Amino acid sequence: MGIYRQRALRNLLITWQHAVSVYMLKKKLFFIFARSVLGRCIPDRIFLSLYYRRRMRRRLNLQNPQSFTEKIQWLKLNWRDDILTECVDKYEVRNFVEERIGPEILKDLYGVYEKPEDIDINKLPDAFVLKVNHGSRQNIFCKKKSEIDWKHTLRLLKKYFKEDLYPIYREWAYKNIAPRIICEEHLTRNDETLYEYGFYCYDGVPRQVEINEDKAELHRVNMFDVDLNILENKYSSPALQAPVTRTPQYEKVLEYATILSQGFPFVRVDLLYVNNRIYFGEMTFYPLAGLCKLDPDSFDYFLGSYLKLPALQATISAG
């Protein structure tokens, strides 16, 4: 590498390190930088190494990753298969679920739109959920159509529709999704209690389950093994305490997670349970982008011990 290229790269890294430092003070500025031409020019490996060090307070080991969060970064950089894009696309994944299990666990689909302006609210039911297929937590819940501020809703949808999360976290699976908006049924329009089971699956075997309990004005969460024994992971949200009630269809939920996770070295399969019915939620290959510090730190390595990384030369298929 010539001396001028070395200097250019060094200056780029200095600029990036400064931007990451600014992020600690003003998160919005970091997101703007990450999406900028300069931010996008930083190679994924360098980007993630610097971001990881800032967030996790330790160097990212990509040569011999041991912790769960390190292995998630490795997967972002090395595990790239078109099946990942299909499974994280909130619309396309419906075909994947229907092929493996059937349509019975899919939420009712009211519409698919190429842009926000295509939505005709008059044709939607009284209760519904709108979301972009390429986003994260960008959902609009409507329990009663007569009470929704449609102009504000359209502004939000236009904002979500244009957002590209890939430059911020370099989650490869999201890079090539064609943006759309989908409208699905609202599962808790009457404030029913909803349980979300997030199964951490390794090579098709569920090992842990993150259970979120959502009821009116209360959200509780905790991590368990699949026999529902509590694990030591700590959350900022109120804890869902053991013993946890084993719902009548828990074994069926576990079976569905096993079926959907076949062929993947790691995936978190989210399944919903409400009104004595099971619904598919989503599939996540990079929980919290692998950039959330776990508490205690030993839990990061505990989860990492289950994740066996595929060989770089191996052909990865979801079968």
C-alpha positions, -999 to 999 in steps of 0.1 A, spaced: 0 0 0 14 34 -10 22 61 16 -7 83 4 -32 55 7 -19 47 42 -23 83 52 -58 85 37 -69 53 56 -54 66 88 -72 99 84 -104 80 77 -100 59 108 -93 90 129 -125 106 116 -145 75 123 -131 72 159 -141 108 165 -176 101 152 -180 71 175 -169 93 204 -195 119 194 -221 91 193 -216 87 231 -229 122 235 -252 127 205 -266 94 192 -284 111 163 -251 125 149 -236 91 148 -266 77 128 -262 106 104 -225 99 100 -230 61 96 -255 67 67 -233 93 51 -211 87 20 -180 87 43 -196 63 68 -206 39 41 -171 39 27 -157 24 58 -153 -14 53 -176 -35 74 -148 -52 93 -133 -19 104 -167 -4 111 -178 -32 133 -144 -36 151 -145 1 161 -182 1 170 -179 -31 190 -149 -17 210 -168 14 219 -200 -4 229 -186 -35 246 -155 -19 260 -133 -47 246 -116 -56 214 -135 -75 188 -119 -109 183 -128 -121 148 -99 -146 145 -112 -168 173 -145 -154 186 -158 -168 218 -186 -147 231 -221 -146 216 -218 -109 206 -184 -115 189 -198 -145 169 -228 -124 158 -203 -98 143 -185 -128 126 -218 -140 111 -225 -105 98 -192 -105 79 -190 -141 68 -224 -158 66 -241 -144 36 -269 -164 19 -300 -151 1 -322 -172 25 -313 -147 52 -328 -118 33 -360 -138 27 -363 -147 64 -358 -112 78 -381 -96 52 -414 -93 72 -434 -100 40 -413 -126 22 -408 -147 53 -445 -156 52 -438 -179 23 -409 -195 42 -432 -201 72 -460 -215 51 -437 -239 33 -423 -253 66 -454 -252 88 -484 -240 70 -506 -208 70 -523 -215 103 -497 -196 124 -496 -165 101 -514 -134 110 -541 -122 86 -526 -100 59 -548 -71 49 -525 -54 23 -491 -50 9 -480 -16 -5 -451 -3 -26 -453 31 -9 -473 48 19 -495 68 -5 -509 35 -19 -528 28 14 -565 34 14 -575 36 50 -612 32 41 -605 -3 29 -588 -14 61 -606 -31 91 -613 -12 123 -581 -26 140 -548 -33 122 -510 -30 124 -489 -13 98 -452 -20 95 -423 -17 71 -409 -50 59 -372 -39 63 -373 -22 97 -371 -29 134 -397 -19 159 -413 4 134 -449 -6 139 -481 14 140 -508 -2 161 -544 9 155 -571 -4 178 -599 18 164 -597 34 130 -619 63 139 -593 75 164 -562 73 143 -544 105 131 -539 94 95 -518 124 85 -494 118 113 -494 80 105 -485 87 69 -456 109 80 -443 82 102 -446 56 74 -428 78 50 -400 82 75 -398 45 82 -400 36 45 -370 57 37 -348 46 66 -320 21 59 -307 4 90 -279 -15 72 -253 13 74 -256 16 111 -252 -20 122 -240 -37 90 -265 -65 93 -260 -81 59 -294 -98 58 -312 -65 56 -290 -50 29 -309 -61 -2 -346 -59 10 -369 -41 -14 -389 -18 10 -427 -24 13 -454 -17 38 -476 -45 51 -509 -43 70 -517 -72 94 -543 -81 120 -541 -66 155 -537 -94 180 -544 -75 212 -571 -49 203 -589 -57 235 -558 -56 258 -553 -93 258 -521 -106 275 -496 -116 248 -466 -138 253 -437 -136 229 -413 -165 229 -379 -157 214 -362 -191 210 -324 -189 206 -318 -218 182 -284 -233 173 -282 -257 143 -319 -263 146 -320 -269 183 -337 -244 207 -315 -239 238 -329 -207 255 -361 -188 253 -366 -151 260 -401 -146 272 -418 -112 269 -451 -108 287 -472 -79 274 -504 -68 291 -521 -35 296 -496 -10 311 -471 -37 319 -442 -54 301 -420 -80 318 -392 -101 303 -367 -128 313 -345 -155 298 -350 -192 305 -338 -225 293 -364 -245 272 -375 -263 304 -384 -228 317 -357 -227 344 -346 -191 348 -312 -180 336 -290 -152 349 -293 -127 322 -305 -93 335 -327 -67 318 -335 -31 323 -373 -39 320 -391 -54 350 -383 -91 354 -407 -119 346 -402 -141 376 -401 -179 379 -419 -201 380 -434 -192 346 -467 -207 337 -463 -234 310 -491 -226 285 -511 -255 271 -494 -252 237 -459 -246 249 -446 -279 234 -462 -270 201 -445 -236 202 -412 -253 209 -418 -277 180 -425 -248 156 -392 -231 166 -373 -263 159 -388 -267 125 -382 -230 115 -346 -230 127 -334 -261 107 -304 -254 86 -292 -222 104 -261 -220 127 -281 -195 147 -315 -178 146 -339 -164 171 -374 -175 162 -401 -153 177 -435 -169 182 -465 -152 198 -492 -168 221 -524 -149 227 -561 -160 231 -549 -197 231 -534 -194 196 -499 -194 183 -487 -169 157 -455 -164 139 -436 -132 149 -403 -129 131 -368 -145 126 -338 -126 138 -302 -136 130 -285 -107 149 -304 -100 182 -298 -63 191 -272 -63 163 -249 -82 187 -240 -48 201 -257 -48 234 -236 -55 265 -250 -84 284 -253 -85 322 -234 -104 335 -206 -105 310 -202 -142 316 -237 -147 300 -223 -134 267 -198 -163 268 -225 -188 280 -246 -180 249 -215 -181 227 -206 -216 238 -237 -229 219 -230 -211 187 -208 -231 163 -197 -210 134 -198 -225 99 -166 -230 80 -159 -201 57 -156 -223 26 -188 -243 35 -219 -238 14 -245 -227 39 -281 -237 30 -313 -235 50 -324 -267 34 
